[in-house]
Amino acid sequence: MTRITGGTFRMGSDRHYPEEAPAHRVHVDPFWIDVTAVTNRQFRRFVEATGYVTLAERPANADDYPGAKRDLLLPSSIVFRQTAGPVDLSNHLDWWTYVRSADWRHPQGPDSTIEALDDHPVVHVAFDDAIAYATWIGKTLPTEAEWEFAARGGLDDAEFAWGDDYLPQGKPMANTWQGEFPWQNLAEDGYEATAPVRAFPANGYGLFEMTGNVWEWTSDFYQDHRRIIRSCCTLDNPRGGSPEESHDPCARARIPRRVTKGGSYLCAPNYCRRYRPAARMAQPIDTSTCHLGFRCIVRDA
């Protein structure tokens, strides 16, 4: 871990996706943060020590999903499948597949493995899985504000974690998608899927892959930035949202959503330009995917 001294910064952005706006000044106190995302090696140690079983490895509770087909309640997780050619980018079902027996040990499905991927970030972890690991190791998850402050690496209001140029001197600074998503993956950064941690340069605080590679869970329930500014008692160490406010109004199942940050190896210039500190996504707490992981923090006493 490394210590972040805290301070005031400009959180969010007025230049990109609407959920990032409005940019606003926020203060966070000092804390310690993992230098990298939690890896398969680290998560395996936790599982071996505790016998923990992730949500993707358990059957779902039918009471939580009224009307769901029985086969959709079996242990499963969400996996990306590259398409054969261009598709309608408004229909995410063209590339996301619910795969039975996909989990952190089998990131692409039951016939896949994490052999030789010890130093890659663990994926297919739902929110409770990340909390379980953090609790076991004596840490916690960052708030959205803490995560974004750390990701900026001291570059207040810069576009990216390393500055304002996406490819400084033509060099990829994060594991993202090159080519036309979701069918043309040029892998110019050297990776078609996850990269090992520390594969790309650290930011100004010495933190690796704060953007790109995998999305990362935060502890905040998802809500609009405007609601945070209006209703939060303070913008000093804010804690975002409530379970009731975080629900997706279009979803049949009333599953709370938490904020995830940082984008992933599937973020592309033509789709999901979220490999930036200000970017955010609402993730249902019961959902694990092949591009979602986490890192932990410890707050100063």
C-alpha positions in Angstrom: 0.0 0.0 0.0 1.0 3.6 -0.2 -0.2 6.6 1.8 -2.3 9.3 0.2 -2.1 12.5 2.1 -5.6 13.7 1.2 -6.7 17.2 0.2 -9.2 19.0 -1.9 -9.8 18.3 -5.6 -12.2 18.8 -8.5 -14.3 15.7 -8.7 -16.2 14.7 -11.8 -16.1 16.3 -15.2 -18.3 18.6 -17.3 -16.7 17.5 -20.6 -17.8 13.9 -21.0 -20.7 11.7 -19.9 -23.6 13.3 -18.1 -23.3 11.1 -15.0 -19.9 12.7 -14.4 -21.3 16.2 -14.1 -21.2 18.6 -12.5 -17.6 18.8 -11.5 -17.4 19.9 -7.9 -14.8 20.5 -5.1 -14.5 17.7 -2.6 -12.1 17.1 0.3 -10.8 13.7 1.5 -8.7 12.9 4.5 -5.5 10.8 4.4 -5.7 7.1 3.7 -3.6 4.1 2.6 -4.4 2.4 -0.7 -3.3 -0.8 -2.5 -0.7 0.0 -5.1 -2.4 -2.5 -7.5 -5.8 -4.1 -7.9 -6.2 -7.3 -5.9 -4.7 -10.2 -7.9 -5.7 -13.8 -8.5 -2.8 -14.8 -6.2 -4.0 -12.6 -3.4 -7.6 -13.7 -3.8 -6.6 -17.4 -3.9 -4.9 -17.0 -0.5 -8.1 -15.6 1.0 -10.2 -18.4 -0.5 -7.8 -21.1 0.7 -7.7 -19.6 4.2 -11.4 -19.1 4.6 -13.2 -21.5 2.2 -15.1 -18.5 0.8 -17.3 -19.1 -2.2 -18.0 -16.2 -4.4 -21.5 -15.2 -5.6 -20.8 -16.4 -9.1 -20.1 -19.8 -7.7 -23.4 -20.0 -5.9 -26.9 -20.5 -7.2 -29.0 -17.3 -7.0 -31.9 -16.9 -4.6 -35.1 -17.2 -6.6 -36.9 -14.7 -4.2 -34.5 -12.0 -5.4 -35.5 -12.4 -9.1 -39.2 -12.8 -9.5 -40.1 -14.7 -12.6 -36.6 -15.7 -13.5 -36.0 -18.9 -15.5 -34.6 -21.7 -13.3 -31.5 -22.1 -15.5 -30.6 -18.4 -15.0 -30.4 -19.0 -11.3 -27.5 -21.5 -11.6 -23.9 -20.4 -10.8 -23.0 -18.0 -13.6 -21.3 -14.8 -14.5 -21.1 -12.3 -17.3 -18.4 -12.8 -20.0 -17.5 -10.6 -23.0 -17.6 -12.3 -26.4 -16.0 -10.5 -29.3 -18.4 -10.1 -32.3 -17.6 -11.2 -35.9 -18.2 -7.7 -37.2 -19.8 -4.3 -36.5 -23.0 -4.4 -34.4 -25.5 -2.0 -33.0 -23.7 -0.3 -30.1 -26.9 0.4 -28.3 -27.5 -3.3 -27.7 -25.0 -4.6 -25.2 -26.5 -8.1 -25.5 -24.6 -8.4 -28.7 -21.3 -8.9 -26.8 -22.2 -9.7 -23.2 -23.1 -13.4 -22.4 -24.3 -14.9 -19.2 -22.0 -18.0 -18.9 -22.7 -20.8 -16.6 -19.8 -21.7 -14.4 -17.8 -18.6 -15.3 -16.1 -17.4 -12.1 -12.9 -16.0 -10.8 -11.1 -19.3 -11.4 -12.7 -19.7 -14.9 -12.8 -16.1 -16.3 -14.0 -17.1 -19.8 -16.2 -20.1 -18.8 -15.8 -23.6 -17.3 -13.1 -24.6 -19.8 -10.8 -21.6 -19.0 -8.3 -21.2 -16.2 -6.2 -18.6 -14.4 -3.1 -20.7 -14.8 -0.2 -18.3 -15.5 -2.5 -15.4 -14.5 -1.4 -15.1 -10.8 -0.4 -11.4 -11.2 -3.5 -10.4 -13.2 -6.4 -8.7 -11.3 -9.0 -11.1 -9.9 -12.3 -10.7 -11.8 -15.9 -12.1 -11.5 -16.1 -10.6 -8.0 -19.4 -9.2 -6.9 -19.6 -6.4 -4.3 -20.0 -8.8 -1.3 -17.0 -10.8 -2.5 -14.8 -7.7 -2.5 -16.1 -6.7 1.0 -15.4 -10.3 2.3 -11.8 -10.1 1.1 -11.3 -6.6 2.4 -12.7 -7.6 5.8 -10.5 -10.7 6.0 -7.3 -8.7 5.3 -8.2 -5.8 7.7 -9.0 -3.2 5.0 -12.1 -1.7 3.4 -13.2 -0.4 0.0 -12.6 3.3 -1.0 -15.4 5.7 -1.4 -15.9 7.1 -4.9 -14.2 10.4 -3.8 -11.2 8.6 -2.2 -10.8 6.4 -5.3 -10.9 9.3 -7.7 -8.6 11.5 -5.7 -6.0 8.6 -5.7 -6.5 7.9 -9.4 -5.8 11.5 -10.3 -2.3 11.2 -8.9 -2.1 14.9 -8.0 -3.2 16.1 -11.5 -6.3 18.0 -10.5 -8.7 18.2 -13.4 -6.5 16.4 -15.9 -8.3 14.3 -18.5 -6.4 11.1 -17.7 -4.5 9.7 -14.7 -1.2 10.7 -16.5 -2.2 14.0 -18.0 -4.3 15.3 -21.0 -2.7 13.4 -23.9 -4.3 9.9 -24.4 -1.2 8.5 -26.1 1.8 10.6 -25.0 4.5 10.1 -27.6 2.3 7.4 -29.1 2.7 5.2 -26.0 -0.3 3.4 -24.4 -0.5 4.3 -20.8 -3.4 2.0 -19.8 -4.9 -1.3 -20.9 -7.8 -0.3 -23.1 -9.3 -1.4 -26.4 -7.6 -0.3 -29.6 -9.7 -0.7 -32.8 -13.4 -0.7 -33.4 -15.3 -2.2 -30.4 -16.6 -4.9 -30.1 -15.3 -6.7 -33.2 -11.8 -5.3 -34.0 -9.3 -5.7 -31.2 -5.9 -4.6 -32.5 -4.3 -5.1 -29.0 -1.7 -2.4 -29.7 -1.0 -2.1 -26.0 0.0 -5.8 -26.0 -3.1 -7.3 -24.3 -6.4 -8.6 -25.6 -7.8 -9.1 -22.1 -6.5 -8.3 -18.6 -2.9 -7.3 -18.2 -0.7 -8.3 -15.2 -0.6 -5.6 -12.6 2.3 -3.1 -12.9 2.2 -3.6 -16.7 1.7 0.1 -17.3 3.3 3.2 -15.8 2.2 4.3 -12.3 0.5 7.6 -11.7 1.9 10.4 -9.7 1.0 8.6 -6.4 2.7 5.4 -7.5 -0.5 3.6 -8.2 -0.8 1.2 -11.1 -3.7 0.7 -13.5 -6.1 3.0 -11.8 -7.7 3.3 -15.2 -8.1 0.6 -17.8 -7.5 -3.1 -17.2 -10.5 -3.7 -14.8 -13.3 -1.6 -13.4 -13.0 -1.3 -9.6 -15.7 -1.4 -6.9 -16.2 1.5 -4.5 -18.3 1.5 -1.3 -20.7 4.2 -2.5 -24.2 3.5 -3.6 -24.7 5.1 -7.0 -26.6 8.4 -7.3 -26.5 11.4 -9.5 -23.7 13.9 -8.6 -26.3 16.7 -8.4 -28.2 14.8 -5.8 -24.9 14.3 -3.8 -24.3 18.0 -3.9 -27.9 18.9 -3.0 -28.6 16.4 -0.3 -25.2 15.3 1.2 -24.6 16.9 4.6 -21.0 17.7 3.5 -18.6 17.5 0.6 -15.9 16.7 3.2 -15.2 13.0 2.9 -18.6 12.3 1.2 -20.3 8.9 1.3 -22.6 8.5 -1.7 -26.1 7.4 -1.9 -28.5 5.0 -0.3 -29.8 1.5 -1.3 -33.2 2.8 -2.2 -32.0 5.7 -4.4 -29.5 3.5 -6.2 -31.9 1.1 -7.9 -32.2 1.0 -11.6 -35.7 2.2 -12.3 -35.9 0.1 -15.4 -34.9 -3.2 -13.8 -37.4 -5.8 -12.7 -35.3 -6.9 -9.7 -34.7 -4.1 -7.2 -31.0 -4.7 -6.8 -29.0 -1.8 -5.3 -26.1 -0.5 -7.4 -22.7 0.7 -6.3 -20.3 3.0 -8.1 -17.5 1.4 -10.0 -14.6 3.4 -11.4 -11.7 3.4 -13.9 -12.9 1.6 -17.0 -11.4 -1.5 -18.3 -9.6 -3.3 -21.2 -13.0 -3.2 -23.0 -13.2 0.7 -23.1 -12.6 2.1 -26.6 -12.6 5.5 -28.2 -15.7 4.5 -30.2 -17.5 3.2 -27.2 -17.2 3.8 -23.4 -14.4 6.4 -23.1 -14.3 5.7 -19.4 -10.6 5.1 -18.9 -10.5 8.4 -17.0 -10.5 9.2 -13.2 -13.8 11.1 -13.5 -15.7 8.3 -15.2 -18.1 6.2 -13.2 -20.6 3.4 -13.7 -23.5 2.0 -11.8 -23.0 -1.7 -11.1 -25.7 -4.0 -9.5 -24.2 -5.4 -6.3 -25.1 -9.0 -7.4 -23.4 -8.8 -10.7 -19.9 -10.0 -11.5 -18.1 -9.7 -14.9 -14.9 -10.6 -16.6 -13.7 -7.0 -16.4 -14.5 -6.0 -12.8 -12.2 -6.2 -9.8 -11.2 -4.0 -6.8 -8.5 -2.6 -4.6 -8.6 -1.8 -0.9 -7.8 1.1 1.4 -7.1 1.7 5.1 -8.1 5.0 6.6 -5.9 6.8 9.1 -7.1 6.2 12.7 
